[in-house]
Amino acid sequence: MKRTPEALFELVVRDNRRGLAAYVRAHVHDWHAADELIQDVFVAAWQHLDQYDHAGPFGAWLRGVARNKVLEYYRNMATHRRHVRALAPADLAALSSAFQSLVEPAPEAMEECLGALRKCLAALEPRDACVVRASYEEGRSCAEIADGLHEGREAVKKRLQRARARLRECVVSKLRREVAYARSAPA
């Protein structure tokens, strides 16, 4: 039975995958980048299979492809770093300041939000409020809260998730009402 080139390539890939992964990971310490490179090596090997000299071992040829991909990766990283370094520290500080002014609410708006959150927290079921306070005020993990309440960890996680959703809905509703009231009030 004659095998297709794809089937033969798949066998060779299976035989060389571990060695190639070790080779690439020895050169590239970012695990995710290494995994991407390994995939790129196999794609490039498939695309350039006609350049493989059958007189030599396939693994050695594959490592040569990998070496080229690793070198390309580091060239791209160097180019990327040059672009990042092109921003002067003063420019980065200005960008940071501008971004911060966009994302930080005004103090009075923050007080309104906190006030709404306090009211909504007080309106929660006592057991839900207890879980929220234990998590956010005391910094306890779901497992610690579960032990204290004699409940399962997953049950506490779900209770916390539902309580957060109720708090979010309540706070948004209260803030919308306040905005609507402020708009309708005579100037």
Contacts in CASP RR format, 6 or more apart in sequence:
PFRMAT RR
TARGET T0000
AUTHOR 0000-0000-0000
METHOD contacts of the structure
MODEL  1
MKRTPEALFELVVRDNRRGLAAYVRAHVHDWHAADELIQDVFVAAWQHLD
QYDHAGPFGAWLRGVARNKVLEYYRNMATHRRHVRALAPADLAALSSAFQ
SLVEPAPEAMEECLGALRKCLAALEPRDACVVRASYEEGRSCAEIADGLH
EGREAVKKRLQRARARLRECVVSKLRREVAYARSAPA
3 11 0 8 1.000
5 49 0 8 1.000
9 45 0 8 1.000
9 46 0 8 1.000
9 49 0 8 1.000
12 58 0 8 1.000
13 42 0 8 1.000
16 58 0 8 1.000
16 59 0 8 1.000
16 62 0 8 1.000
17 38 0 8 1.000
20 38 0 8 1.000
20 41 0 8 1.000
20 59 0 8 1.000
20 62 0 8 1.000
20 63 0 8 1.000
20 66 0 8 1.000
21 34 0 8 1.000
21 38 0 8 1.000
23 63 0 8 1.000
23 66 0 8 1.000
24 34 0 8 1.000
24 37 0 8 1.000
24 38 0 8 1.000
24 41 0 8 1.000
24 66 0 8 1.000
24 69 0 8 1.000
24 70 0 8 1.000
25 31 0 8 1.000
25 34 0 8 1.000
27 70 0 8 1.000
28 34 0 8 1.000
28 37 0 8 1.000
28 70 0 8 1.000
28 73 0 8 1.000
33 73 0 8 1.000
37 66 0 8 1.000
37 69 0 8 1.000
37 70 0 8 1.000
37 73 0 8 1.000
38 66 0 8 1.000
40 69 0 8 1.000
41 62 0 8 1.000
41 65 0 8 1.000
41 66 0 8 1.000
41 69 0 8 1.000
44 65 0 8 1.000
44 68 0 8 1.000
44 69 0 8 1.000
45 52 0 8 1.000
45 61 0 8 1.000
45 62 0 8 1.000
45 65 0 8 1.000
48 65 0 8 1.000
52 58 0 8 1.000
52 61 0 8 1.000
53 61 0 8 1.000
87 95 0 8 1.000
105 113 0 8 1.000
112 175 0 8 1.000
112 178 0 8 1.000
113 171 0 8 1.000
113 175 0 8 1.000
116 170 0 8 1.000
116 171 0 8 1.000
116 174 0 8 1.000
116 175 0 8 1.000
116 178 0 8 1.000
117 167 0 8 1.000
117 171 0 8 1.000
119 170 0 8 1.000
119 174 0 8 1.000
120 166 0 8 1.000
120 167 0 8 1.000
120 170 0 8 1.000
120 171 0 8 1.000
120 174 0 8 1.000
121 129 0 8 1.000
121 132 0 8 1.000
121 133 0 8 1.000
121 167 0 8 1.000
122 129 0 8 1.000
123 170 0 8 1.000
124 132 0 8 1.000
124 163 0 8 1.000
124 166 0 8 1.000
124 167 0 8 1.000
127 149 0 8 1.000
127 159 0 8 1.000
128 159 0 8 1.000
128 162 0 8 1.000
128 163 0 8 1.000
128 166 0 8 1.000
129 163 0 8 1.000
130 149 0 8 1.000
131 145 0 8 1.000
131 149 0 8 1.000
131 156 0 8 1.000
131 159 0 8 1.000
131 160 0 8 1.000
131 163 0 8 1.000
132 160 0 8 1.000
132 163 0 8 1.000
132 164 0 8 1.000
132 167 0 8 1.000
134 140 0 8 1.000
134 144 0 8 1.000
134 145 0 8 1.000
135 142 0 8 1.000
135 145 0 8 1.000
135 160 0 8 1.000
142 153 0 8 1.000
142 156 0 8 1.000
142 157 0 8 1.000
142 160 0 8 1.000
143 153 0 8 1.000
145 156 0 8 1.000
145 160 0 8 1.000
146 152 0 8 1.000
146 153 0 8 1.000
146 155 0 8 1.000
146 156 0 8 1.000
149 156 0 8 1.000
151 159 0 8 1.000
END
